[in-house]
Amino acid sequence: MMENIPVEYITFKRFKTKGIDGEFNLSYGTIVMKRGGMLYAPDGRCICAVTSENGWNHFRPNTAEGAHRQRMLDRLFRYYALHPNSEDFAPWKTEGATNFYWKNLLRTMPTNKLEALYKKRCENVRN
């Protein structure tokens, strides 16, 4: 089963707070492991679920695609914070989604669609 294969994630924003197995102070660049949908610190303690707010806000896959997606997400988050009434996430445009929170829609969007939206909204905008 692929879900049990460990995947390397990286801390892109310091994680200094309480997690599942206690208090953590993981600095930028710390490598953590994803196993079974959970993230684990180098000392083996469970931090959080990959898809929790803590997971989304502090960790990303340690791959070139993960870094590319994070750069686009950062810019898109700033764009939509300034343009909250955008129809980009209207229900008829997000077919198949089960969570309609705009940040979740962006985070789970396939990379090719995320790139298209990024080009449309951020490529020529300073934010």
N, C-alpha and C positions, 0 to 999 in steps of 0.2 A: 504494500500500500504506500503510495507516494507521500501521503500526509505525514508519515513517521520519519521520513528522511530529513535529517537536520539541514537547515538552510541558514546561511550566515546573514545577519542583519548588522547595521551599524547605527550608532547613536548619532543623529544629526543635530540634536538639540539636547543639551545637558538634562539628565533625568535625576533630579534631587527631590525625591518625595517617597511616600510610602507605596509599596507594591504589594503583591500577594504574599510574598514571604518576608515582609519586613521593610525597613528603611533602606533606600538606595541612594548612592551618589555616583552616578555613571557620567563621566565627562564625555564631551564631544569626541567622536572617533572610537569610542569603546565598542568592541565587537561583541555581539550577543548572538545567541542561537535560537532559531525558531524550531520547535518540535511540537507536533500535534496542535497547532494553532496558538501555542503559547510561546512567550519569549523568556529565555533563561540567561541570567548574568554569567560572567566567567566563573564565578564561584559555585554555579549550579543552582542557585536559588531562582524561583519563578518570579518574574517581574510582573507580567500582565498578559492579557490576550492580545494577539497581533492586531485585531480589529477593534480594540477598545480605543477610547479617546487618548489615553496615555500611549498606546501603541502607535496610533496614527501621528500623534504630535511630537514624538521623540525618536522614532526608529523607522528605518527603511531598509529594503533589501540592499545588500552590499554588492551591487552590480552597476555596470555603466547605465543600464536602463533605469534602475532604481534612482540613481543620481539625476538622470535626465528628467524623469517624471517628477522628482521632488522640486527641481528648479521650476518646472512649468507650474506645478501646484502652488508653490509659494507666490508666484506672480498672479495666477488666477485667483487665489484667495484674496489678495490685495485688490484686484480688479472688482470682484463681486462684493467686497465689503463696501466699496464706493458706489456700486450700482446694484443695490439690493432688489430692485423691482424687475430685473431682467427676466425675460420669458424663456431663457435658455433651458430652464429646468421644468417647464410646464409638463404636466402629466402626459400629454400626447407626444412629447418629444423624448420621454424617458421610458419607453415601452420595456416591460420586463423588469423594471426596478421594483424592489420590495421596500427599500428605505429611501424616502424622497428628500432627506436632509441634503441640502445643496453640496456641502463638503463631502458627504459620503458618495453622492453621485459622481463628483470629480475624482475622488480617490479610487473608485472601483471601475471607472471608465477604461475601456481598452486603450492602449497607448496610441494607436493610430487616430482614434476619435479625440483623445486628449490633445494630441498635436494639432489637429484641425481646429479645435476650439481655441487653443492657445494662439494660433496664427490669426484667427479671426478677432480675438479680443485683446491680445497683449503685444503682438509683434511690433506694432508701430505706436504703442502707448507707453508713456513714461509713468510709472507708478511706484 
